[in-house]
């Protein structure tokens, strides 16, 4: 049986290595927005001779500790890829488990998240989710809507191509209804019609599990994002790994297509 960490914001034992990383990080140069592809749950379980469902449950523990760390550091936005538009192709039993796990996570953690100022949001075609999942999300939205701490952004039934397509359709309707001229369409307008409207683009993308692809995640928003890749499976992803990613991020020069002035 997997040991559950009690309380999202209870202080965990901080290792010496983690302490060193915390001391090395420049708190004035933190990424405003971190995006994470939470990958490797099923493979993690199968390599241990366990059902994939236990891998997903273990992945929730990693999410809990990473949300805690981001809140402690003062990260503004954390976007986690929880369920893609392609994930519906998985066996129905696994899909149902994932939807139930979402409800369980939200219901169990909501009070802790709320008390620590976390605001819960979700991006994707949420109307296509099962009713219990939609209701749990609605409870979380209403409970935390006035919070001003970390914005926990869950990507659910999300696909980057679908997001851009939905934005194009919205803009096309404006043109059709004579509410917008074609020459008024620009990058800013498109950004305003994405699911992430009003949010900064991710500064840092974290991809565990050893894969080298973005898997249809935030295709527009990742244009100038720094990537940090790891072989660690998501259930084994700890606070120290995110600290390593942030420290490496702070060592990089972000040029956004230009040159660094010397």
JOQUI-V234146 format. One record per helix or strand of 3 or more residues. SS is the DSSP state (h for helix, s for strand). FROM is the first residue (numbers start at 1). TO is the last residue. If there is no record, write none. Layout:
ss=<SS/SS>
from=<FROM/FROM>
to=<TO/TO>
This chain:
ss=<h/h/s/h/h/s/h/h/s/h/h/s/h/h/h/s/s/h/h>
from=<16/27/33/41/52/77/85/92/119/126/131/151/160/182/187/204/226/234/239>
to=<24/29/37/46/73/84/89/115/123/128/144/158/176/184/192/207/229/236/251>
